Amino acid sequence: MSQSLSRALRLLNELGEGPRSLDDLAALLDVHKTTVLRLLRTLEGDRLVFRDAAYRYHLGAGLFALSSRALEQRPVRATAAPHLAALNRETGHTVHLAAYEGGEVVYIDKYDSRHPVRMYSRIGLRARLHCTAVAKVLLAGLPEAERRAVAGSIEYEAMTPNTLTGPEALLAELSRVAEQGYAVDHGEHETFINCVGAPIRDAGGRVVAAASISVPAVLLDFEQVLAVLPDLLKTTAAVSADCGWHEHPIKKAEHH
């Protein structure tokens, strides 16, 4: 990657956290302000950033079009939308859709809780690979060799006392997820959030996305969150069917 491109991407990532002044951005890159100004003017020309009256830079409207196109390139999102919206209406809780892309799990859709207490997340945010239900579902759907490679590459930060903190523990968990057909996050990412997740499959049976229900513990305890799992599984089965997946029951061997 060229140095200018790398710097421009760093600027966009920084502006994603909030408005910044030219001095702020120059300090971030540790370069002279004229270098940063040249990059910002190029980004302004493509409407990727803009400068306000207080001379602070923001992400620009050009990124709206890019983000919309990025989401349009994920057909599972459109297929899942009516089902996830219905699940959100029926339960009243936060519903997420996530996909595994380039070694990361990313939220590609979200339906907010109708309760005043809710979890923070947003479309485009990366989910932790070792302590979120959607990530467990997606990793469990990988081929065994790839699953092991990913588990060995993770930095196992202990987010809570319940967080899995090593590859062997995660691999054992992923085996359970693959066998039972769903995953849980029992206060593993945030102590006050419980979550259940389930896979969405394409016509060939490949796990292409994961849907989840996330609930603050002040609203439902873990056992109560598990009680909504059948609703989630019914929803993901319906989305998978719309994606072309039809699970065939295993035929019993005939005895002669």
C-alpha positions as CSV (number, residue, x, y, z in Angstrom):
1,M,0.0,0.0,0.0
2,S,1.3,3.4,-0.9
3,Q,2.2,5.8,1.9
4,S,-0.3,8.4,0.7
5,L,-3.1,5.9,0.5
6,S,-2.3,4.5,3.9
7,R,-2.4,8.0,5.4
8,A,-5.6,8.9,3.7
9,L,-7.3,5.8,5.1
10,R,-6.0,6.6,8.6
11,L,-7.5,10.1,8.2
12,L,-10.9,8.6,7.3
13,N,-10.7,6.1,10.2
14,E,-9.9,8.9,12.6
15,L,-12.7,11.1,11.3
16,G,-15.0,8.2,11.8
17,E,-14.5,8.8,15.5
18,G,-15.6,12.4,15.2
19,P,-14.7,15.8,13.8
20,R,-11.0,16.7,13.9
21,S,-8.9,19.9,13.3
22,L,-6.0,20.0,10.9
23,D,-3.6,20.1,13.9
24,D,-5.3,17.0,15.3
25,L,-4.9,15.1,12.1
26,A,-1.3,16.2,11.6
27,A,-0.4,15.0,15.1
28,L,-2.1,11.7,14.3
29,L,0.1,11.1,11.2
30,D,3.1,12.8,12.7
31,V,3.7,14.8,9.5
32,H,3.6,18.5,8.6
33,K,0.2,20.1,8.2
34,T,0.8,20.8,4.5
35,T,1.0,17.1,3.9
36,V,-2.2,16.5,5.7
37,L,-3.9,19.4,4.0
38,R,-2.9,18.0,0.5
39,L,-4.6,14.7,1.4
40,L,-7.7,16.4,2.8
41,R,-8.2,18.5,-0.3
42,T,-8.0,15.3,-2.4
43,L,-10.6,13.7,-0.2
44,E,-12.7,16.8,-0.3
45,G,-12.7,16.7,-4.0
46,D,-14.3,13.3,-3.9
47,R,-16.8,14.4,-1.2
48,L,-15.2,11.9,1.3
49,V,-14.6,14.7,3.8
50,F,-15.8,18.2,4.3
51,R,-14.7,21.2,6.5
52,D,-17.1,23.1,8.6
53,A,-17.2,26.8,9.5
54,A,-15.0,26.1,12.6
55,Y,-12.3,24.5,10.3
56,R,-12.9,21.1,11.6
57,Y,-13.0,18.1,9.2
58,H,-15.9,15.6,9.1
59,L,-16.7,12.5,7.0
60,G,-18.3,13.6,3.8
61,A,-21.5,12.6,2.0
62,G,-19.6,10.7,-0.6
63,L,-19.2,7.9,1.9
64,F,-23.0,7.5,2.2
65,A,-23.1,6.4,-1.4
66,L,-20.2,4.0,-0.9
67,S,-21.7,2.5,2.2
68,S,-25.0,2.0,0.5
69,R,-23.3,0.3,-2.4
70,A,-21.3,-1.9,0.0
71,L,-24.5,-3.0,1.7
72,E,-26.3,-3.6,-1.6
73,Q,-23.5,-6.0,-2.5
74,R,-24.6,-8.3,0.4
75,P,-27.8,-9.9,-1.0
76,V,-28.3,-11.8,2.3
77,R,-29.1,-8.5,3.9
78,A,-32.1,-7.8,1.7
79,T,-33.3,-11.4,2.0
80,A,-33.1,-11.3,5.7
81,A,-34.6,-7.8,6.2
82,P,-38.3,-8.6,6.5
83,H,-37.7,-11.6,8.7
84,L,-35.4,-9.7,11.1
85,A,-37.7,-6.7,11.2
86,A,-40.5,-9.0,12.2
87,L,-38.4,-10.7,14.9
88,N,-37.5,-7.2,16.2
89,R,-41.2,-6.2,16.3
90,E,-42.2,-9.5,18.0
91,T,-39.5,-9.5,20.7
92,G,-38.8,-5.8,21.1
93,H,-35.1,-6.5,21.4
94,T,-32.0,-5.6,19.4
95,V,-31.5,-7.9,16.4
96,H,-28.2,-8.0,14.5
97,L,-27.1,-9.5,11.2
98,A,-23.4,-10.2,10.8
99,A,-21.1,-11.6,8.1
100,Y,-17.5,-13.0,8.1
101,E,-15.4,-10.9,5.7
102,G,-11.7,-10.9,5.3
103,G,-11.0,-12.5,8.6
104,E,-13.4,-10.2,10.5
105,V,-17.0,-10.5,11.7
106,V,-18.9,-7.3,10.7
107,Y,-22.4,-6.2,11.6
108,I,-24.2,-5.6,8.3
109,D,-27.6,-4.8,9.6
110,K,-29.2,-3.8,12.9
111,Y,-32.8,-3.4,14.3
112,D,-32.8,-1.4,17.5
113,S,-34.5,-2.4,20.7
114,R,-37.7,-0.6,21.6
115,H,-36.6,-0.4,25.2
116,P,-34.8,2.6,26.6
117,V,-31.9,0.4,27.9
118,R,-30.1,-1.0,24.9
119,M,-26.6,-2.1,23.8
120,Y,-24.3,0.1,21.7
121,S,-23.5,-1.2,18.2
122,R,-23.7,0.0,14.7
123,I,-23.6,-1.3,11.1
124,G,-20.0,-1.7,10.0
125,L,-18.7,-2.3,13.6
126,R,-16.5,-5.4,14.0
127,A,-17.6,-8.0,16.5
128,R,-15.0,-9.7,18.7
129,L,-14.2,-13.1,17.4
130,H,-13.9,-14.9,20.7
131,C,-16.7,-13.5,22.8
132,T,-19.8,-12.6,20.6
133,A,-22.5,-15.0,19.6
134,V,-22.5,-13.9,15.9
135,A,-18.8,-14.5,15.7
136,K,-19.0,-18.0,17.2
137,V,-21.7,-18.9,14.7
138,L,-19.7,-17.7,11.8
139,L,-16.4,-19.3,12.9
140,A,-18.2,-22.6,13.7
141,G,-19.3,-22.6,10.0
142,L,-15.8,-22.5,8.7
143,P,-13.9,-25.6,7.5
144,E,-12.0,-27.2,10.4
145,A,-8.5,-26.1,9.2
146,E,-9.6,-22.5,8.8
147,R,-11.4,-22.5,12.1
148,R,-8.2,-23.7,13.8
149,A,-6.1,-21.1,12.0
150,V,-8.5,-18.3,13.1
151,A,-8.6,-19.5,16.7
152,G,-4.8,-19.5,16.8
153,S,-4.5,-16.0,15.5
154,I,-6.9,-14.2,17.9
155,E,-5.7,-11.9,20.7
156,Y,-7.7,-13.2,23.6
157,E,-8.5,-10.1,25.6
158,A,-10.6,-10.9,28.7
159,M,-13.5,-8.5,28.3
160,T,-15.3,-10.0,31.3
161,P,-14.8,-12.8,33.8
162,N,-16.8,-15.0,31.4
163,T,-14.7,-14.4,28.3
164,L,-13.0,-17.4,26.6
165,T,-9.3,-16.7,26.9
166,G,-7.5,-19.3,24.7
167,P,-7.8,-21.2,21.4
168,E,-8.6,-24.6,22.9
169,A,-11.5,-23.2,24.9
170,L,-12.8,-21.4,21.8
171,L,-12.4,-24.4,19.5
172,A,-14.3,-26.5,22.0
173,E,-17.1,-23.9,22.1
174,L,-17.2,-23.7,18.3
175,S,-17.6,-27.5,18.1
176,R,-20.6,-27.2,20.5
177,V,-22.0,-24.4,18.4
178,A,-21.7,-26.4,15.2
179,E,-23.4,-29.4,16.8
180,Q,-26.3,-27.6,18.5
181,G,-26.9,-25.0,15.7
182,Y,-26.7,-21.8,17.8
183,A,-24.3,-19.8,20.0
184,V,-24.6,-17.8,23.2
185,D,-22.8,-14.9,24.7
186,H,-23.4,-15.1,28.4
187,G,-22.0,-11.8,29.5
188,E,-18.7,-12.6,27.7
189,H,-18.3,-9.4,25.8
190,E,-20.1,-7.1,28.2
191,T,-21.2,-8.3,31.6
192,F,-24.6,-6.7,31.3
193,I,-25.5,-8.1,27.9
194,N,-26.7,-11.6,27.0
195,C,-27.1,-12.8,23.5
196,V,-28.1,-15.7,21.3
197,G,-27.0,-16.2,17.7
198,A,-27.9,-18.6,14.9
199,P,-26.7,-19.3,11.4
200,I,-28.1,-18.3,8.0
201,R,-27.2,-20.7,5.2
202,D,-27.2,-20.4,1.4
203,A,-28.5,-22.9,-1.1
204,G,-25.4,-25.1,-0.7
205,G,-25.6,-25.1,3.1
206,R,-22.7,-22.7,3.7
207,V,-23.1,-20.3,6.6
208,V,-23.2,-16.9,5.0
209,A,-24.4,-14.8,7.9
210,A,-25.5,-14.9,11.5
211,A,-28.5,-13.3,13.2
212,S,-28.7,-12.6,16.9
213,I,-30.9,-11.2,19.7
214,S,-29.1,-9.1,22.3
215,V,-30.7,-8.1,25.6
216,P,-29.4,-6.1,28.6
217,A,-29.5,-8.1,31.8
218,V,-31.7,-5.5,33.5
219,L,-34.4,-6.5,31.0
220,L,-34.0,-10.3,30.8
221,D,-31.6,-12.6,32.6
222,F,-29.7,-15.3,30.7
223,E,-32.4,-18.0,31.0
224,Q,-35.0,-15.6,29.8
225,V,-32.9,-14.8,26.7
226,L,-32.6,-18.5,26.0
227,A,-36.4,-18.6,26.0
228,V,-36.4,-16.4,22.9
229,L,-34.0,-18.8,21.1
230,P,-36.8,-20.7,19.3
231,D,-38.1,-17.4,17.8
232,L,-34.5,-16.7,16.5
233,L,-34.1,-20.2,15.1
234,K,-37.5,-20.0,13.3
235,T,-36.4,-16.7,11.8
236,T,-33.0,-17.9,10.6
237,A,-34.6,-21.0,9.2
238,A,-37.0,-18.8,7.2
239,V,-34.1,-16.6,5.9
240,S,-32.1,-19.7,5.0
241,A,-35.1,-21.1,3.1
242,D,-35.4,-17.8,1.2
243,C,-31.7,-18.1,0.4
244,G,-32.4,-21.6,-1.1
245,W,-31.3,-23.8,1.7
246,H,-33.5,-26.8,2.4
247,E,-32.3,-29.1,5.1
248,H,-32.9,-32.7,4.3
249,P,-33.6,-35.1,7.2
250,I,-31.1,-38.0,7.5
251,K,-32.8,-41.2,6.2
252,K,-32.6,-44.2,8.5
253,A,-30.9,-47.2,7.0
254,E,-33.3,-49.9,5.9
255,H,-33.0,-53.3,7.5
256,H,-33.7,-56.4,5.4
